[in-house]
């Protein structure tokens, strides 16, 4: 149809198909090669301006639309409409050529680490699932369960959730927050989900299990849905946990008390130092006052020996001892 308008080396694609069959022994890679050829043809068609204006024989569509409608793989298996080389599938059918019925669930499903999610390495709030997903609308059904010490307990009924589509080979499941609680009679070792996938929300494939657990304490198996404790003495572990919790409380309180005592000590030291300085300053002032008083007393003394009367008066106040002085005459003493 298009060879008079565009030049695409179709022969090279035919040779590629032959080589793929020789290597693989079947037509596994045939679809990929044909899709590559179709992409090359469409790329050249959209570059040809005249195809946008010229009409088909019946005049119902342009030549570009006419050529593009014949380039879909398997002509959409008669379950869809070909638009620009891409199939728009009818309800109930999916796939590149609309050949897959949505009543059939997704295939080749696999979970990382066989469904085990270890809390020591990640939070396990989301899980990636690998497979072949032919449409962006992939539903999954989940049922929550708890693995107890001696039992398996399903806590909810089935929930239908739309998965987050990433690409043709991967989707992401967002899981609810942990529902793990300790039971009075049976200790909860771990929790998990039974999951299965569907395109129509009604027909689901084989179930797979996801187990979320603390791998530092337990060892779990997704096939048997059982867990074993890695701790020899659970009571010792509980005691250790209790001790850790007490330490978490006591250490901050102790640190706070020490800080408060240090602050009080610093304040008291400053107040004591200030009081000592004030006392020293006061004592210095007192000494200064005494010194000043003493200097004033001495400086104010006046001795005048020019007047004998004053000397006589002074001598009368301080009489001499008999063994040293016998006569006072004119203010002067005469020794024996």
Secondary structure, DSSP 4 states (H G I P E B T S, - for coil): --TTT----HHHHHHHHHHHHHHHSSSTTHHHHHHHHHHHHHHHHTT-GGGGT-B-TTSSSBHHHHHHTT-SGGGGGGSEEEETTEEEEPTTEESTTS-EETTSPPEEEEEGGGGEEETTT---SEEEEEEE--SS--EEEEEEEEEESS-EEE-S--EEEE-EEEETTEEEEEPPPP-----SSS-EEEEEEEEEEESSSS-----EEEEEE-TTTEEEETTTTEEEE--S-HHHHHHHHHHHHHHHHHHHHHHHHHHHHHHHHHHHHHHHHHHHHHHHHHHHHHHHHHHHHHHHHHHT-----S-HHHHHHHHHHSPPPTTT--EEETTEEE--
